[in-house]
Amino acid sequence: MGSIASMMDIAQQALMADQEALNVTANNVANQNTVGYTREVVNFQSTDAVTLSGSTFGSGVTASATSQRDRVLEQQVQQQTQTQSQSSAVQSALQQVENIFSLSSSTESASSTTLGTDLNSFFSALSSLTSNPSETSARQAVLSAATTLAGDFNSASSQLAQESSNLNQQVVSDVSQVNALTSTIASLNGQISSLSPNTDAGTLEDQRQTAIAQLSQLVGLDQISTQQNGITLTTSSGAVLVSGDQSFAMSTTQVGGTTHVLAGVGSQDVTSNLTGGDLGGTLQVRDQDLPSYASSLDSLAYGLATQVNQQNEQGVDGNGNPGAALFTIPSSQSGAAGLIAVATTDPQAVAAAGTGEGSAGNTNATALAGLSSTDVVGSQTASQFLASFFGQVGSDASAATTNNSAQQATLTQLTTQRDSFSGVSLDQEASNLTQYQRSYQAASQVFTIASTIMASAINLGIETTVT
């Protein structure tokens, strides 16, 4: 009797194990399109057997489900997500800078842009003045071209400042999203750690990995595995964001009109050390690229206005008076593009004549027109500097686009590798379903046979008495 009971017990455990395996397969199929779901696999394990009075009990099998995870591959995907998100943020911001200057892949030269066209128009107006120095309309054309050019500088400077302001707002938005996610991750850490250290938390771990993936899109992270399946997260500069079931919120503050980021214990200023994610890319453009572009624009505006002012002051205006500054600019090049303006509305203020020539002369007008081929910024003419500047902007934007494409390709490759290991394959699940069904049927047959034998033994071979 003991051996028959043992057989029934083994069959019963096999049925339970196969039922668990069928449930896991069904769950995998149901979640094939669930974002962040990790495929579960069934682990069959022999049970410990106990022998009593010569009979063995407890032999059989148990089944448990664990998520199919590759921790190393998951971290590689997260790190690449951080890199790709940063490159995407840089690409997007630099494309906005290109729009400010009307630059695109089809732009053939600086002269085809608004600023380039109006710079050429200014020197063309000066050149026309040399032929008609006594005509008020020619002088007015110079002032009009100068006003348009100054307006271009003002507009470009204002739009660069607005882009910087937009990026400041993006920093605040990113920090808010980071805090929401780190709070969620800390809560999940607490729930996961309440389970056995060796127990797969399944859905909870999937939720945590999804939250970390979203966090990786926002900021660069370093991840450390701790006891009881816990995870500690820090910024790339080492500021703690999550430790166990506790999160440490980021915050922002204004320093000289610029949004700075504080993080970690003691709220350290980590702005200059943050990399990765949308936040890293946003800070890169705001703190490195935009100041460089604004400085170049200021240099051009300041250098051009200074040269024109100096030359105009050497001539005689239409009223016979010594020439005065044609542009108003600050005392240094900082902020020159945003502050440059035409100093007068009187067309006679254009000093076309040279000293001793009389107001109808054109010597100084010729010198003013000649500034088009004079070095005004370093060893470059205004047109050369503008072309070089636009070339740098275009090159930076193109490099960002190329880099983002490369980073996206790498991320896609890693994601594919992870999904091939952790994702649901319907073909594999179909094969498993067939295997577990047959195993269940076989265990049922064993149970039926054992039941029949026991009934026969109880009834002393008379099958009709007890069934």
Stockholm file with secondary structure:
# STOCKHOLM 1.0

chainA/1-467         MGSIASMMDIAQQALMADQEALNVTANNVANQNTVGYTREVVNFQSTDAVTLSGSTFGSGVTASATSQRDRVLEQQVQQQTQTQSQSSAVQSALQQVENIFSLSSSTESASSTTLGTDLNSFFSALSSLTSNPSETSARQAVLSAATTLAGDFNSASSQLAQESSNLNQQVVSDVSQVNALTSTIASLNGQISSLSPNTDAGTLEDQRQTAIAQLSQLVGLDQISTQQNGITLTTSSGAVLVSGDQSFAMSTTQVGGTTHVLAGVGSQDVTSNLTGGDLGGTLQVRDQDLPSYASSLDSLAYGLATQVNQQNEQGVDGNGNPGAALFTIPSSQSGAAGLIAVATTDPQAVAAAGTGEGSAGNTNATALAGLSSTDVVGSQTASQFLASFFGQVGSDASAATTNNSAQQATLTQLTTQRDSFSGVSLDQEASNLTQYQRSYQAASQVFTIASTIMASAINLGIETTVT
#=GR chainA/1-467 SS CHHHHHHHHHHHHHHHHHHHHHHHHHHHHHTTTCTTCCCEEEEEEECCCEEETTEEESCSEEEEEEECCCHHHHHHHHHHHHHHHHHHHHHHHHHHHHHHTTCCTTCCCGGGSHHHHHHHHHHHHHHHHHHCTTCHHHHHHHHHHHHHHHHHHHHHHHHHHHHHHHHHHHHHHHHHHHHHHHHHHHHHHHHHHTSCTTSCCTHHHHHHHHHHHHHHTTSCEEEEECGGGCEEEEETTSCEEEETTEECCCEEEEETTEEEEEETTTTEECGGGCCSHHHHHHHHIIIIIHHHHHHHHHHHHHHHHHHHHHHHHTSBCTTSSBCCCSEECCSSSTTHHHHCEESCSCGGGSCCBCTTTCTTCCHHHHHHHHGGGSCCBTTBCHHHHHHHHHHHHHHHHHHHHHHHHHHHHHHHHHHHHHHHHHSCCHHHHHHHHHHHHHHHHHHHHHHHHHHHHHHHHHTTTCTTTCC
#=GC SS_cons         CHHHHHHHHHHHHHHHHHHHHHHHHHHHHHTTTCTTCCCEEEEEEECCCEEETTEEESCSEEEEEEECCCHHHHHHHHHHHHHHHHHHHHHHHHHHHHHHTTCCTTCCCGGGSHHHHHHHHHHHHHHHHHHCTTCHHHHHHHHHHHHHHHHHHHHHHHHHHHHHHHHHHHHHHHHHHHHHHHHHHHHHHHHHHTSCTTSCCTHHHHHHHHHHHHHHTTSCEEEEECGGGCEEEEETTSCEEEETTEECCCEEEEETTEEEEEETTTTEECGGGCCSHHHHHHHHIIIIIHHHHHHHHHHHHHHHHHHHHHHHHTSBCTTSSBCCCSEECCSSSTTHHHHCEESCSCGGGSCCBCTTTCTTCCHHHHHHHHGGGSCCBTTBCHHHHHHHHHHHHHHHHHHHHHHHHHHHHHHHHHHHHHHHHHSCCHHHHHHHHHHHHHHHHHHHHHHHHHHHHHHHHHTTTCTTTCC
//
